[in-house]
Amino acid sequence: MKSVSIVIVLAAIAAGGFWYFSQGSKPSGGGRTRSFGPVLVVAEPVERKAWITSIEALGTTKANKSVTLTASVTDTIRRVNFDDGEFVEAGTVLVELTNREEEAQLAEARANLEEARRQLRRLEDLDKQGIAATSDVDQARSLAAAAEARLNTVVARLQDRLIRAPFSGLLGFRDISPGALLMPGEAITTLDDVSSIKLDFTIPETLLSQIQPGHKVIATSAGTGNTAFEGTIRTIGSRVDPVTRAAMVRAIIDNPDRRLRPGMLLTIKIVTAERNALSVPERAVVQNGDTAIVYIITDGRRAVPRPIQLGERQSGRVEVTAGLAEGELIVTEGVIKMRPGIDVRLAGDGGPGSGSAPGRPGGGRPGSRPNAANGEE
């Protein structure tokens, strides 16, 4: 009989404990959740930010213009007028070849031309006086024209011995030295116009309808500290590769400070749409079946569930198309502890009695993440 009494007492204690703890998470008569104290959470206001819809790709940079400089004649190098990696303007003389023979021929050609012109002027004067024959005058004109042609030929040969920059750009490494014999086709250096950069990349044929010339691209590279470079799509290839089912696309990026160089690998975002939209962190959203919910913090520091409609997702955030207003305070960390109507205390806040403004973190900024946000005090 004594053992039966002990069992009855233990059962009564267990039932009482179960009732007490179960009532702690149910709404009281006033509709408010019973709790042992406010739950510490991290919150931030809903903001309207720029929302970019984009397509991602990888691309390779190319110089706007690029050439490997070579000689067109065989001769000895007399002077080299550039250093490795130097920026030069169009027309700058980079290399001078030996031209003593051509200089002598130039002097001879100039003298012959001057003599031919002098003879022509003398005969033209005599022709005006009716003394010279017309045939002699015509022959003198022919000789003067031939002398001028020979002079131009020598000048052209001299120009072949001056290697000039065909356009402004950045030089590569110098592969020659004074005194060396330079052969036709032998590389002297490279010259790249990098004032603007061509960015080539491929797009799957299924996405071709979403892009067109003029769309903005944002490119980043680890080699430049992930600096964002903006450009525009200039050309979409006329063919789709039958193997990869992708088309080549070319964008142009201005590069005034020459930070981008040919051959770099860039991560690209093609901006297909740009707008302002409300968005929240993905971690703030609770999925309840087909319904997405966030917890709104009221002025009385209570968490109230709010169904919302979601749009696109990107970079850890999700677009909210309906259900929220700009400036409303939502729970972003500690969501797992939320129950309808539960009392909350904001991270960085002294609590409900601290005198902080309702609905805002007093003394802390939205989104701060102390250890107490995970329930540790």
C-alpha contacts under 8 A as a table, 3 or more apart, distances in Angstrom:
res1	aa1	res2	aa2	distance
1	M	4	V	5.15
1	M	5	S	6.47
2	K	5	S	5.20
2	K	6	I	6.46
3	S	6	I	5.11
3	S	7	V	6.35
4	V	7	V	5.18
4	V	8	I	6.31
5	S	8	I	5.11
5	S	9	V	6.27
6	I	9	V	5.19
6	I	10	L	6.28
7	V	10	L	5.23
7	V	11	A	6.15
8	I	11	A	5.15
8	I	12	A	6.24
9	V	12	A	5.16
9	V	13	I	6.33
10	L	13	I	5.13
10	L	14	A	6.24
11	A	14	A	5.16
11	A	15	A	6.14
12	A	15	A	5.16
12	A	16	G	6.13
13	I	16	G	5.15
13	I	17	G	6.22
14	A	17	G	5.16
14	A	18	F	6.17
15	A	18	F	5.15
15	A	19	W	6.18
16	G	19	W	5.14
16	G	20	Y	6.18
17	G	20	Y	5.12
17	G	21	F	6.24
18	F	21	F	5.45
18	F	22	S	5.98
19	W	22	S	5.22
19	W	23	Q	6.11
20	Y	23	Q	5.33
20	Y	24	G	6.52
21	F	24	G	5.13
21	F	25	S	7.35
22	S	25	S	5.94
22	S	26	K	6.95
23	Q	26	K	5.16
23	Q	27	P	7.89
23	Q	34	R	7.30
24	G	33	T	7.51
24	G	34	R	4.92
24	G	35	S	5.68
24	G	36	F	7.59
25	S	33	T	6.22
25	S	34	R	5.74
25	S	35	S	6.58
26	K	33	T	5.75
26	K	34	R	6.35
27	P	30	G	7.45
27	P	31	G	5.14
27	P	32	R	5.04
27	P	33	T	4.26
27	P	34	R	6.20
28	S	31	G	5.35
28	S	32	R	5.52
28	S	33	T	6.15
28	S	34	R	6.49
29	G	32	R	7.41
31	G	341	G	7.93
32	R	341	G	5.85
32	R	342	I	7.34
33	T	340	P	7.39
33	T	341	G	5.58
33	T	342	I	5.44
33	T	343	D	7.69
34	R	342	I	7.64
35	S	38	P	7.22
35	S	342	I	7.24
35	S	343	D	7.49
37	G	343	D	7.20
38	P	342	I	7.44
38	P	343	D	4.65
38	P	344	V	4.45
38	P	345	R	5.52
39	V	337	K	7.58
39	V	342	I	7.68
39	V	343	D	6.27
39	V	344	V	4.51
39	V	345	R	5.73
39	V	375	G	7.49
40	L	334	G	7.32
40	L	344	V	5.76
40	L	345	R	4.69
40	L	346	L	5.71
40	L	347	A	6.18
40	L	372	A	6.73
40	L	373	A	5.70
40	L	374	N	7.71
40	L	375	G	6.36
41	V	331	V	6.62
41	V	332	T	7.59
41	V	333	E	5.74
41	V	334	G	5.04
41	V	335	V	7.70
41	V	344	V	6.69
41	V	345	R	6.22
41	V	346	L	5.23
41	V	347	A	5.73
41	V	373	A	5.12
41	V	374	N	7.61
42	V	331	V	5.96
42	V	332	T	5.67
42	V	333	E	4.93
42	V	334	G	6.73
42	V	346	L	5.76
42	V	347	A	5.30
42	V	366	P	6.99
42	V	367	G	5.95
42	V	368	S	6.67
42	V	369	R	6.67
42	V	373	A	6.07
43	A	329	L	6.39
43	A	330	I	5.40
43	A	331	V	4.38
43	A	332	T	5.13
43	A	333	E	6.85
43	A	346	L	6.75
43	A	347	A	7.74
43	A	361	P	7.87
43	A	366	P	5.57
43	A	367	G	5.83
44	E	329	L	5.51
44	E	330	I	5.77
44	E	331	V	6.81
44	E	332	T	6.77
44	E	366	P	4.45
44	E	367	G	5.53
45	P	326	E	7.50
45	P	327	G	5.05
45	P	328	E	5.28
45	P	329	L	4.25
45	P	330	I	6.17
45	P	366	P	7.21
46	V	278	L	6.85
46	V	279	S	6.89
46	V	280	V	6.51
46	V	324	L	7.73
46	V	325	A	7.09
46	V	326	E	5.16
46	V	327	G	4.98
46	V	328	E	5.43
46	V	329	L	6.28
46	V	330	I	7.06
47	E	278	L	5.74
47	E	279	S	6.60
47	E	280	V	7.78
47	E	326	E	5.47
47	E	327	G	6.23
48	R	276	N	6.15
48	R	277	A	5.13
48	R	278	L	4.36
48	R	279	S	6.69
48	R	326	E	6.54
49	K	276	N	5.26
49	K	277	A	5.61
49	K	278	L	6.41
49	K	279	S	7.30
50	A	274	E	7.07
50	A	275	R	5.71
50	A	276	N	4.39
50	A	277	A	6.38
51	W	274	E	5.86
51	W	275	R	5.28
51	W	276	N	5.44
51	W	277	A	5.88
52	I	271	V	6.55
52	I	272	T	7.74
52	I	273	A	5.95
52	I	274	E	4.56
52	I	275	R	6.49
53	T	271	V	5.95
53	T	272	T	5.71
53	T	273	A	5.01
53	T	274	E	6.19
54	S	269	K	5.69
54	S	270	I	5.06
54	S	271	V	4.43
54	S	272	T	5.36
54	S	273	A	6.97
55	I	268	I	7.98
55	I	269	K	5.47
55	I	270	I	4.98
55	I	271	V	6.77
55	I	272	T	7.32
56	E	267	T	7.38
56	E	268	I	5.52
56	E	269	K	4.60
56	E	270	I	6.32
57	A	201	F	6.92
57	A	202	T	7.22
57	A	203	I	7.23
57	A	267	T	6.16
57	A	268	I	5.09
57	A	269	K	6.57
57	A	270	I	7.95
58	L	201	F	6.09
58	L	202	T	7.70
58	L	265	L	6.99
58	L	266	L	5.79
58	L	267	T	4.83
58	L	268	I	5.73
59	G	199	L	6.11
59	G	200	D	5.31
59	G	201	F	4.27
59	G	202	T	7.47
59	G	265	L	5.82
59	G	266	L	5.28
59	G	267	T	6.54
59	G	268	I	6.85
60	T	199	L	5.67
60	T	200	D	5.49
60	T	201	F	6.62
60	T	262	P	7.76
60	T	263	G	5.78
60	T	264	M	5.59
60	T	265	L	4.87
60	T	266	L	6.22
61	T	197	I	6.39
61	T	198	K	5.66
61	T	199	L	4.57
61	T	200	D	6.43
61	T	260	L	7.84
61	T	261	R	6.93
61	T	262	P	4.96
61	T	263	G	5.07
61	T	264	M	5.35
61	T	265	L	6.77
61	T	266	L	7.51
62	K	197	I	5.87
62	K	198	K	4.94
62	K	199	L	6.24
62	K	200	D	7.63
62	K	261	R	7.41
62	K	262	P	4.42
62	K	263	G	6.04
63	A	66	S	5.93
63	A	192	D	5.88
63	A	193	D	5.80
63	A	194	V	5.31
63	A	196	S	7.20
63	A	197	I	5.26
63	A	198	K	6.07
63	A	261	R	7.23
63	A	262	P	5.34
64	N	192	D	7.42
64	N	193	D	5.53
64	N	194	V	5.96
64	N	195	S	7.37
64	N	196	S	5.78
64	N	197	I	5.32
64	N	198	K	5.84
65	K	192	D	5.80
65	K	193	D	4.97
65	K	194	V	7.49
66	S	190	T	7.45
66	S	191	L	5.77
66	S	192	D	4.43
66	S	193	D	6.23
67	V	190	T	5.82
67	V	191	L	5.41
67	V	192	D	6.61
68	T	187	A	6.48
68	T	188	I	7.31
68	T	189	T	5.96
68	T	190	T	4.38
68	T	191	L	6.32
69	L	187	A	5.98
69	L	188	I	5.45
69	L	189	T	5.55
69	L	190	T	5.87
69	L	191	L	7.19
70	T	184	P	6.78
70	T	185	G	5.21
70	T	186	E	5.43
70	T	187	A	4.90
70	T	188	I	5.42
70	T	189	T	7.66
71	A	74	T	7.54
71	A	160	D	7.63
71	A	161	R	7.90
71	A	163	I	7.07
71	A	182	L	7.05
71	A	183	M	6.69
71	A	184	P	5.00
71	A	185	G	5.91
71	A	186	E	6.57
71	A	187	A	7.73
71	A	188	I	7.66
72	S	160	D	6.66
72	S	183	M	7.61
72	S	184	P	4.69
72	S	185	G	6.69
73	V	160	D	7.00
73	V	161	R	7.44
73	V	182	L	7.74
73	V	183	M	6.43
73	V	184	P	5.22
74	T	181	L	7.12
74	T	182	L	5.60
74	T	183	M	4.65
74	T	184	P	5.89
75	D	97	L	6.24
75	D	98	T	6.40
75	D	181	L	5.69
75	D	182	L	5.57
75	D	183	M	6.98
76	T	97	L	5.65
76	T	98	T	5.49
76	T	178	P	7.79
76	T	179	G	5.81
76	T	180	A	5.67
76	T	181	L	4.41
76	T	182	L	5.90
77	I	80	V	7.53
77	I	95	V	7.31
77	I	96	E	6.24
77	I	97	L	4.42
77	I	98	T	5.99
77	I	177	S	7.21
77	I	178	P	4.98
77	I	179	G	5.07
77	I	180	A	5.61
77	I	181	L	6.30
77	I	182	L	6.63
78	R	95	V	7.75
78	R	96	E	5.54
78	R	97	L	4.92
78	R	98	T	5.21
78	R	178	P	5.49
78	R	179	G	6.10
79	R	95	V	5.84
79	R	96	E	5.06
79	R	97	L	6.84
79	R	178	P	5.54
80	V	94	L	6.10
80	V	95	V	4.66
80	V	96	E	6.49
80	V	177	S	6.96
80	V	178	P	6.35
81	N	93	V	6.94
81	N	94	L	4.88
81	N	95	V	5.88
81	N	96	E	7.99
82	F	86	E	6.87
82	F	94	L	5.81
82	F	95	V	7.91
82	F	174	R	7.99
83	D	86	E	5.70
83	D	173	F	7.73
83	D	174	R	6.77
84	D	171	L	6.49
84	D	172	G	5.75
84	D	173	F	4.67
84	D	174	R	5.58
85	G	170	L	6.17
85	G	171	L	4.84
85	G	172	G	5.03
85	G	173	F	6.36
86	E	170	L	5.89
86	E	171	L	5.35
86	E	172	G	7.60
87	F	168	S	7.48
87	F	169	G	5.65
87	F	170	L	4.48
87	F	171	L	6.13
88	V	92	T	6.64
88	V	165	A	7.33
88	V	168	S	5.60
88	V	169	G	5.74
88	V	170	L	6.52
88	V	171	L	7.36
89	E	92	T	5.90
89	E	165	A	7.06
89	E	167	F	6.52
89	E	168	S	4.18
89	E	169	G	6.68
90	A	164	R	7.69
90	A	165	A	5.21
90	A	166	P	5.47
90	A	167	F	4.04
90	A	168	S	4.43
90	A	169	G	7.80
91	G	164	R	5.35
91	G	165	A	5.06
91	G	166	P	6.00
91	G	167	F	6.89
92	T	164	R	5.30
92	T	165	A	5.37
93	V	96	E	7.36
93	V	162	L	6.28
93	V	163	I	5.79
93	V	164	R	4.33
93	V	165	A	6.62
94	L	162	L	7.43
94	L	163	I	5.57
94	L	164	R	5.43
94	L	165	A	6.78
95	V	161	R	7.88
95	V	162	L	5.86
95	V	163	I	4.99
95	V	164	R	7.18
96	E	161	R	5.85
96	E	162	L	4.81
96	E	163	I	6.47
97	L	161	R	4.84
97	L	162	L	6.42
98	T	161	R	7.16
99	N	102	E	5.15
99	N	103	E	6.04
99	N	158	L	6.75
99	N	161	R	6.88
100	R	103	E	5.07
100	R	104	A	6.35
101	E	104	A	5.23
101	E	105	Q	6.27
102	E	105	Q	4.91
102	E	106	L	5.95
102	E	154	V	6.49
102	E	157	R	7.08
102	E	158	L	6.23
103	E	106	L	4.88
103	E	107	A	6.32
103	E	158	L	7.53
104	A	107	A	5.17
104	A	108	E	6.29
105	Q	108	E	5.01
105	Q	109	A	6.03
105	Q	154	V	6.65
106	L	109	A	5.08
106	L	110	R	6.14
106	L	151	L	6.43
106	L	154	V	5.68
106	L	155	V	6.83
107	A	110	R	5.21
107	A	111	A	6.28
108	E	111	A	5.16
108	E	112	N	6.20
109	A	112	N	5.09
109	A	113	L	6.09
109	A	147	A	6.72
109	A	148	E	7.76
109	A	150	R	6.36
109	A	151	L	4.95
109	A	154	V	7.61
110	R	113	L	5.12
110	R	114	E	6.17
110	R	151	L	6.26
111	A	114	E	5.15
111	A	115	E	6.24
112	N	115	E	5.15
112	N	116	A	6.13
112	N	147	A	6.13
113	L	116	A	5.08
113	L	117	R	6.15
113	L	144	A	6.10
113	L	147	A	4.77
113	L	148	E	5.76
113	L	151	L	7.47
114	E	117	R	5.18
114	E	118	R	6.18
115	E	118	R	5.05
115	E	119	Q	6.26
116	A	119	Q	5.22
116	A	120	L	6.19
116	A	140	A	6.92
116	A	143	L	6.16
116	A	144	A	4.69
116	A	147	A	6.98
117	R	120	L	4.96
117	R	121	R	6.18
117	R	140	A	7.97
117	R	141	R	7.95
117	R	144	A	5.55
118	R	121	R	5.20
118	R	122	R	6.31
119	Q	122	R	5.15
119	Q	123	L	6.26
119	Q	140	A	6.66
120	L	123	L	5.27
120	L	124	E	6.11
120	L	137	V	6.65
120	L	140	A	5.08
120	L	141	R	6.06
120	L	144	A	7.20
121	R	124	E	5.09
121	R	125	D	6.28
122	R	125	D	5.24
122	R	126	L	6.37
123	L	126	L	4.97
123	L	127	D	5.98
123	L	132	A	6.27
123	L	136	D	7.34
123	L	137	V	5.70
123	L	140	A	7.65
124	E	127	D	4.93
124	E	128	K	6.31
124	E	132	A	7.83
124	E	137	V	6.37
125	D	128	K	5.23
125	D	129	Q	6.63
126	L	129	Q	5.07
126	L	130	G	6.31
126	L	131	I	5.26
126	L	132	A	5.09
127	D	130	G	4.88
127	D	131	I	5.62
127	D	132	A	4.64
127	D	133	A	6.69
127	D	134	T	6.97
127	D	137	V	7.47
128	K	131	I	7.62
129	Q	132	A	7.74
130	G	133	A	7.78
132	A	136	D	6.92
132	A	137	V	7.37
133	A	136	D	5.38
133	A	137	V	6.70
134	T	137	V	5.15
134	T	138	D	6.31
135	S	138	D	5.08
135	S	139	Q	6.13
136	D	139	Q	5.06
136	D	140	A	6.22
137	V	140	A	5.10
137	V	141	R	6.30
138	D	141	R	5.11
138	D	142	S	6.34
139	Q	142	S	5.09
139	Q	143	L	6.29
140	A	143	L	5.05
140	A	144	A	6.19
141	R	144	A	5.16
141	R	145	A	6.23
142	S	145	A	5.14
142	S	146	A	6.16
143	L	146	A	5.08
143	L	147	A	6.16
144	A	147	A	5.11
144	A	148	E	6.27
145	A	148	E	5.13
145	A	149	A	6.26
146	A	149	A	5.05
146	A	150	R	6.28
147	A	150	R	5.14
147	A	151	L	6.31
148	E	151	L	5.05
148	E	152	N	6.28
149	A	152	N	5.09
149	A	153	T	6.24
150	R	153	T	5.03
150	R	154	V	6.40
151	L	154	V	5.21
151	L	155	V	6.22
152	N	155	V	4.98
152	N	156	A	6.10
153	T	156	A	5.11
153	T	157	R	6.29
154	V	157	R	5.01
154	V	158	L	6.22
155	V	158	L	5.00
155	V	159	Q	6.18
156	A	159	Q	4.92
156	A	160	D	6.28
157	R	160	D	5.09
157	R	161	R	6.77
158	L	161	R	5.22
158	L	162	L	6.90
159	Q	162	L	5.14
159	Q	163	I	7.74
160	D	163	I	6.88
165	A	168	S	6.93
165	A	191	L	7.77
167	F	193	D	7.41
168	S	193	D	6.30
169	G	191	L	5.96
169	G	192	D	5.13
169	G	193	D	4.25
169	G	194	V	6.49
169	G	195	S	7.69
170	L	191	L	5.55
170	L	192	D	5.19
170	L	193	D	6.33
170	L	194	V	7.16
171	L	189	T	6.78
171	L	190	T	5.58
171	L	191	L	4.59
171	L	192	D	6.55
172	G	189	T	5.70
172	G	190	T	4.92
172	G	191	L	6.29
173	F	189	T	5.85
173	F	190	T	7.19
174	R	188	I	6.40
174	R	189	T	5.32
175	D	187	A	6.99
175	D	188	I	5.43
175	D	189	T	6.10
176	I	180	A	7.12
176	I	188	I	6.02
177	S	180	A	5.93
182	L	186	E	6.71
183	M	186	E	5.54
187	A	190	T	7.98
193	D	196	S	7.34
194	V	197	I	5.83
194	V	255	N	6.57
194	V	258	R	6.21
194	V	260	L	7.60
194	V	261	R	6.91
194	V	262	P	7.85
195	S	254	D	6.46
195	S	255	N	5.02
195	S	256	P	5.33
195	S	257	D	7.83
195	S	258	R	6.51
196	S	252	I	6.74
196	S	253	I	5.60
196	S	254	D	4.40
196	S	255	N	4.84
196	S	256	P	7.18
197	I	252	I	5.69
197	I	253	I	5.16
197	I	254	D	6.37
197	I	255	N	6.48
197	I	260	L	7.39
197	I	261	R	7.80
197	I	262	P	7.60
198	K	250	R	6.55
198	K	251	A	5.88
198	K	252	I	4.88
198	K	253	I	6.58
199	L	250	R	5.52
199	L	251	A	5.02
199	L	252	I	6.09
199	L	253	I	7.29
200	D	248	M	6.89
200	D	249	V	5.75
200	D	250	R	4.56
200	D	251	A	6.52
201	F	248	M	5.78
201	F	249	V	5.41
201	F	250	R	6.56
202	T	246	A	5.91
202	T	247	A	5.35
202	T	248	M	4.48
202	T	249	V	5.74
203	I	207	L	6.65
203	I	208	L	6.78
203	I	246	A	5.26
203	I	247	A	5.46
203	I	248	M	6.59
203	I	249	V	7.07
204	P	207	L	5.63
204	P	208	L	6.77
204	P	245	R	6.05
204	P	246	A	4.17
204	P	247	A	6.42
205	E	208	L	5.18
205	E	240	V	7.02
205	E	245	R	5.93
205	E	246	A	5.15
205	E	247	A	6.41
206	T	209	S	7.24
207	L	210	Q	5.52
207	L	211	I	7.28
208	L	211	I	5.69
208	L	212	Q	7.89
208	L	247	A	7.97
209	S	212	Q	7.69
210	Q	272	T	6.73
211	I	215	H	6.73
211	I	270	I	7.91
211	I	272	T	6.56
212	Q	215	H	6.03
212	Q	233	I	7.18
212	Q	236	I	7.33
213	P	232	T	7.36
213	P	233	I	4.87
213	P	234	R	5.12
213	P	235	T	5.97
213	P	236	I	7.04
214	G	232	T	5.37
214	G	233	I	5.15
214	G	234	R	6.35
215	H	232	T	5.53
215	H	233	I	5.52
215	H	270	I	7.04
215	H	271	V	6.44
215	H	272	T	6.73
216	K	230	E	6.98
216	K	231	G	5.80
216	K	232	T	4.53
216	K	233	I	6.52
216	K	270	I	6.13
216	K	271	V	5.46
216	K	272	T	7.75
217	V	230	E	5.73
217	V	231	G	5.21
217	V	232	T	5.58
217	V	233	I	6.99
217	V	251	A	7.57
217	V	268	I	6.58
217	V	269	K	5.56
217	V	270	I	4.48
217	V	271	V	5.86
218	I	228	A	6.18
218	I	229	F	5.62
218	I	230	E	4.71
218	I	231	G	6.56
218	I	268	I	5.70
218	I	269	K	5.14
218	I	270	I	6.55
218	I	271	V	7.58
219	A	228	A	5.57
219	A	229	F	5.11
219	A	230	E	6.41
219	A	231	G	7.95
219	A	266	L	5.92
219	A	267	T	5.47
219	A	268	I	4.43
219	A	269	K	6.38
220	T	224	T	7.70
220	T	226	N	4.99
220	T	227	T	5.62
220	T	228	A	4.88
220	T	229	F	6.31
220	T	266	L	5.50
220	T	267	T	5.33
220	T	268	I	6.67
221	S	224	T	5.56
221	S	225	G	6.72
221	S	226	N	4.88
221	S	227	T	6.77
221	S	228	A	7.86
221	S	264	M	7.74
221	S	265	L	6.68
221	S	266	L	4.92
221	S	267	T	6.38
222	A	225	G	5.17
222	A	226	N	4.97
223	G	226	N	7.14
224	T	227	T	5.81
224	T	259	R	7.09
224	T	260	L	7.75
229	F	253	I	7.06
230	E	253	I	6.22
230	E	254	D	7.73
231	G	251	A	6.49
231	G	252	I	5.45
231	G	253	I	4.27
231	G	254	D	6.80
232	T	251	A	5.35
232	T	252	I	5.67
232	T	253	I	6.85
233	I	236	I	7.75
233	I	249	V	7.39
233	I	250	R	6.01
233	I	251	A	4.02
233	I	252	I	6.42
234	R	249	V	7.99
234	R	250	R	5.90
234	R	251	A	5.18
234	R	252	I	6.49
235	T	249	V	5.92
235	T	250	R	5.24
235	T	251	A	6.91
236	I	247	A	7.37
236	I	248	M	6.30
236	I	249	V	4.52
236	I	250	R	6.42
237	G	240	V	7.51
237	G	247	A	5.83
237	G	248	M	4.99
237	G	249	V	5.72
237	G	250	R	7.94
238	S	247	A	7.69
239	R	247	A	6.21
239	R	248	M	7.84
240	V	245	R	5.85
240	V	246	A	5.34
240	V	247	A	4.55
240	V	248	M	7.61
241	D	244	T	5.56
241	D	245	R	5.10
241	D	246	A	5.50
241	D	247	A	6.23
242	P	245	R	5.24
242	P	246	A	7.79
255	N	258	R	5.21
255	N	259	R	6.76
255	N	260	L	6.56
258	R	261	R	7.01
260	L	264	M	7.38
261	R	264	M	6.25
271	V	274	E	7.04
277	A	319	E	6.71
277	A	320	V	7.45
277	A	321	T	7.84
278	L	319	E	5.90
278	L	320	V	5.46
278	L	321	T	7.18
278	L	326	E	7.07
279	S	317	R	6.38
279	S	318	V	5.43
279	S	319	E	4.29
279	S	320	V	5.33
280	V	284	A	6.93
280	V	317	R	5.59
280	V	318	V	5.66
280	V	319	E	6.69
280	V	320	V	7.18
281	P	284	A	5.53
281	P	285	V	7.44
281	P	316	G	6.06
281	P	317	R	4.37
281	P	318	V	6.23
281	P	332	T	6.94
282	E	285	V	5.58
282	E	316	G	5.72
282	E	317	R	5.04
282	E	318	V	5.70
283	R	286	V	7.79
283	R	332	T	6.34
283	R	333	E	7.29
284	A	294	V	6.13
284	A	295	Y	7.83
284	A	330	I	7.60
284	A	331	V	6.19
284	A	332	T	4.41
284	A	333	E	6.76
284	A	335	V	6.58
285	V	292	A	6.36
285	V	293	I	5.65
285	V	294	V	5.13
286	V	292	A	5.75
286	V	293	I	5.04
286	V	294	V	6.20
286	V	335	V	7.77
287	Q	290	D	6.94
287	Q	291	T	5.90
287	Q	292	A	4.61
287	Q	293	I	6.22
288	N	291	T	5.12
288	N	292	A	6.07
288	N	293	I	7.11
289	G	292	A	7.87
291	T	307	P	6.59
291	T	308	I	7.56
292	A	307	P	5.69
292	A	308	I	5.68
292	A	309	Q	6.73
292	A	310	L	7.51
293	I	305	P	6.19
293	I	306	R	5.39
293	I	307	P	4.45
293	I	308	I	5.86
294	V	305	P	5.72
294	V	306	R	5.38
294	V	307	P	6.62
294	V	308	I	7.25
294	V	330	I	6.79
294	V	331	V	7.23
295	Y	303	A	5.64
295	Y	304	V	5.29
295	Y	305	P	4.42
295	Y	306	R	5.95
295	Y	330	I	5.55
295	Y	331	V	5.61
295	Y	335	V	7.57
295	Y	338	M	7.63
296	I	302	R	7.98
296	I	303	A	5.49
296	I	304	V	5.13
296	I	305	P	6.16
296	I	306	R	6.60
296	I	328	E	7.07
296	I	329	L	5.82
296	I	330	I	4.54
296	I	331	V	6.55
297	I	300	G	7.86
297	I	301	R	5.75
297	I	302	R	5.47
297	I	303	A	4.73
297	I	304	V	6.39
297	I	328	E	7.84
297	I	329	L	5.58
297	I	330	I	5.81
297	I	331	V	7.06
297	I	344	V	7.93
297	I	359	G	6.51
298	T	301	R	5.23
298	T	302	R	5.40
298	T	303	A	6.56
298	T	304	V	7.25
298	T	329	L	7.78
298	T	359	G	6.22
299	D	302	R	7.47
299	D	358	P	5.10
299	D	359	G	4.91
300	G	358	P	6.78
300	G	359	G	7.41
301	R	343	D	5.93
301	R	344	V	5.60
301	R	345	R	6.90
301	R	352	P	7.55
301	R	358	P	6.98
301	R	359	G	6.38
302	R	341	G	5.44
302	R	342	I	5.45
302	R	343	D	4.51
302	R	344	V	5.72
303	A	338	M	7.06
303	A	339	R	7.25
303	A	340	P	6.19
303	A	341	G	5.21
303	A	342	I	5.46
303	A	343	D	6.45
303	A	344	V	6.66
304	V	339	R	7.91
304	V	340	P	5.32
304	V	341	G	5.47
304	V	342	I	7.72
305	P	340	P	6.13
306	R	323	G	7.08
307	P	323	G	6.30
308	I	320	V	6.84
308	I	321	T	7.62
308	I	322	A	5.67
308	I	323	G	4.40
308	I	324	L	6.83
309	Q	320	V	5.83
309	Q	321	T	5.51
309	Q	322	A	5.07
309	Q	323	G	6.40
310	L	318	V	6.77
310	L	319	E	5.69
310	L	320	V	4.71
310	L	321	T	5.70
310	L	322	A	7.41
311	G	318	V	6.62
311	G	319	E	4.77
311	G	320	V	5.80
311	G	321	T	5.96
312	E	318	V	5.89
312	E	319	E	5.38
313	R	316	G	7.16
313	R	317	R	5.79
313	R	318	V	4.34
313	R	319	E	6.26
314	Q	317	R	5.52
314	Q	318	V	6.45
320	V	323	G	7.43
320	V	324	L	7.21
324	L	328	E	7.23
325	A	328	E	5.99
329	L	359	G	6.86
329	L	360	R	7.61
331	V	334	G	7.05
331	V	335	V	6.31
332	T	335	V	6.58
332	T	367	G	7.42
333	E	373	A	6.69
333	E	374	N	7.68
334	G	337	K	5.63
334	G	338	M	7.09
334	G	373	A	6.32
334	G	374	N	6.21
334	G	375	G	7.79
335	V	338	M	5.27
338	M	342	I	6.72
339	R	342	I	5.49
345	R	349	D	6.80
345	R	351	G	5.66
345	R	352	P	7.08
346	L	349	D	5.25
346	L	351	G	7.33
346	L	360	R	7.79
346	L	361	P	5.66
346	L	362	G	7.98
347	A	361	P	6.86
347	A	364	G	7.00
347	A	368	S	7.06
347	A	369	R	7.29
347	A	370	P	6.94
347	A	372	A	7.22
347	A	373	A	6.30
348	G	361	P	6.29
348	G	362	G	6.44
348	G	363	G	5.85
348	G	364	G	4.46
348	G	365	R	7.48
348	G	368	S	7.73
348	G	370	P	7.94
349	D	354	S	7.66
349	D	356	S	7.27
349	D	361	P	5.36
349	D	362	G	4.65
349	D	363	G	6.06
349	D	364	G	6.49
350	G	353	G	7.32
350	G	354	S	5.04
350	G	356	S	7.46
350	G	362	G	6.95
351	G	354	S	5.41
351	G	356	S	7.88
352	P	355	G	7.14
352	P	356	S	7.47
353	G	356	S	7.76
356	S	360	R	7.57
356	S	361	P	7.43
356	S	362	G	4.91
356	S	363	G	7.94
357	A	360	R	5.93
357	A	361	P	7.68
357	A	362	G	6.59
360	R	366	P	7.94
361	P	364	G	5.40
361	P	365	R	6.26
361	P	366	P	6.50
362	G	365	R	7.87
364	G	368	S	7.05
365	R	368	S	5.93
369	R	372	A	7.98
369	R	373	A	6.24
370	P	373	A	5.68
371	N	374	N	5.89
371	N	375	G	7.49
371	N	376	E	5.89
371	N	377	E	7.49
372	A	375	G	5.07
372	A	376	E	4.13
372	A	377	E	4.93
373	A	376	E	6.80
